[in-house]
């Protein structure tokens, strides 16, 4: 299953407020919020950190992002798996879990974040998409 978002969820592994790099701490905070929200219904694992891609407006539409986003944008993608013997949760239900969960804005996003939250129910401002096509 792949999860795509226009919100910066870079996994920096910077947790301490003692660090001088608050941006990396905030990126990690977004990643942790993202992953904990994803795991509300199931235990997911991943092999590698979210990848950053620059996608065209056409590709954004194909994935199902909101119509407010024009041009090319940064998109973070995380491929996740479920524990052996378990089934994936329904993508639509997972997206409902994410709707209106707060995020830290103004990191490496190329969009203006609507109300500083993940949006999944707003056709114009949808900034997180889950694709359950398992290969």
N, C-alpha and C positions, 0 to 999 in steps of 0.2 A: 504494500500500500504506500502511496506517495502523498505527502502533505506539502502543499505549496502556499507560500504567503508572501505578501508584499511588505510585511513587517520584518525588521531586522531581528532574526533569531540566531545570530552567529553564536556558536558555542565556543567561548573564549576560555572557559575554566578559570576565570578570574572571579573569586568570591569575596575577597576581603576588601573592606572599606579602607584598609591601610594602604592599598595601592593608589598610586597617583593617577592611574588611568581609569577615571570614572566611566568613560565610554565603554570600555571592555566589561566593566562590572555591570553596567546597564544592559549591554548586549546579552550577557550571561543571565541576567535576571529575566529578560524576555524569553530566552531559551528555556529556562527552568519553568516559567509560567506556562509556556507553550506545551512542554513535555508533560508536566503534571496534569494539565487539563486534558491532554490526549489520553492519559492513563487513568482517567476517572472510571472508565468502564472495563478496562482490560489492561493487562501488563504487556507493554510493547518494548521491543529492543531495537537497537540500530547498530550498524557496523561502523558507520562513519558520520562525522558531523554534517550538519546541513550544508549543502552546496549553494553557492551564489551563482545565479545565471542572469543574463540580461536578455529579456524576452521582448519581442515585438508586440505591438498592440493586437495584431492578428492572433498570435499565440496566446496572449492573455485572454482573448475572447474564446478561443478554442478550449482553454482550460476551465473557463467559467467565472473569471474575475469580473468585477463590476464595470459598468459602462462609463463610469466617471473617469477611468484611467485611460488617458490618451497617450500615444507614442510608446516608446520602449521604456521598460522599468526593471529595476532590480527585483528578482524573485528568489526567495530561499526555498530549497526543496530538501525534505528529509524523507528518506525511504525507511519505513519501519516494518518490523515483523512481529507476529505474536508468538508467545511461548508455544512450544511443541504441543500438539494435541488440542489446541484451542482454536476458536474461529475468530475471524476479524469482526469487529463491530460494524454495523451499518454506517456508511459514510455520512448519510443525512443526519443520523442521530449524533454522530461525533461533531458534525458542524454545528448543530444546535448547542452542544456543550460549550463551544468556543464563542458563540455570539455574545458580544458586549463584555468579554473578559478584558480587563485593563492591560495596557502595555506601556512601556517607556518609549516615547516618541523621539524624533529628531536624531536618529543614529545614522545608518547608511541607507535609509529608505529614499526612494526617488519619488514618493507620493506624499501628499499631505494627508496625514492620518485623520480620519473622521472621528472626533471625540476621544482619541487616544485609546481605542479598543480594537480587538479583533471584530470584524464584521462578517457575518455569514448569511444573514437573512435579508439584507438590503441589496437588491439587484443592481443598484448604482454604486454602492460603496463596498461591495464584497471584496475583502482583502485576504481571505483564506479559503483554500479549496482542497478537498480531500478526494483523491482518486483511489478507489478500492479495486482497481484492476490488478489482480495478483498474478504474478508470473512465476 
